Amino acid sequence: MRNPGAQARITLRWRFSRWMQRRRWWRAVAGVYWRWADRTRFSERFPKTAGVLGWILAFAITMALVTVVYYLYSKLLSHPDIPGTGPSPAPGGE
């Protein structure tokens, strides 16, 4: 059984955290962080709007990636140094 009067081990992390808490600037930074963390999220206040905006953003990113891949693929297919990828010869002649 544990001895309720025994002191807990003091680790380096515990000492560092206590040292940081004594710094005035750290308390100010921590206060700003906790105020930011406790704010109401946009997606909680407007869930449908956030969903629509998220869908539009995902669609725009997908279309941008498809466009980049298509552009790179079309440039690769028309590269004259790669055999079989140049322009097609005219039908019926050399």
N, C-alpha and C positions, 0 to 999 in steps of 0.2 A: 504494500500500500504506500502511496506517496506521502511524503512528509509535507503537510500544508505550510509548515514554517520554513521550508527550504527555499533558498533564493533561486530564481531562474538564472540560467546561464546568460551572460552578457556577451553577445556576439559582436563582431566587427560591424555587421550591417545595422544592428541596433544602435551602436555608438554613433555610427555615421548619420543615421536618421535623426537621432537626438541632437547632434551637432548642427545638422541642416535646419532643424526646426527652430533653433535659437537665432538664426539669421533673419533679420527683418525683411530683406529683399526676397528671401525664399517664401516667407509667409505671404507677401504681396503676390508673388507668382502663383502660389498655391491657391490663393483666393480667386484670382482671375480664372485659373483653370477650373475650379469647382463651380464658379458662376456659369462658365461656358458649358460644363458638363451637365448642369441641372436645367439648362434652357429647354424649352419645348421644341421638339423637332418639327420641321416643316411637314414631314410625312405623317406625323401624328395630328397636326392641326388640319391639314388638307390631304387626306389619304387618296382621294380620287384624282385630284390634280397632280399629286406626286406620281401616281401610277401612270397617268397619261404622259407626263413629261419624261418619266423614265423609259416608257415604251418608245417615244419619239427619239430620245437620245440613243437608245440601243439601235434603233432602225438607222439613224444617221451614221453611227459608227460602223455598222455592218455594211451600208452602202459605200462608205468611203473605202473600207477594206476591199470590197468587191471591185471597186473602180481601180484601185491600185494594183490588185492582182491581175485584172483584165489588161491594164496598160502594160504591165511587165510581160505578161504572156504574149500580147500582140507584138511587142518589140522583139521578143525572143523568136517568134515564128517568122519574122521578116528579116532576120539577121543574115547577111549574105555570106558570112564565113562558115556557117554551119550547113553542111550538105543536107539538102532536102527541106530546108526551111526558107529558101529564097522565094521570090515571086514565081508563080506558075508560068511555064512557057506557053506561048500562044498556041492554040489548037491548030493542027494541020500544018505546021511548019517549024523551021529551026530558028 
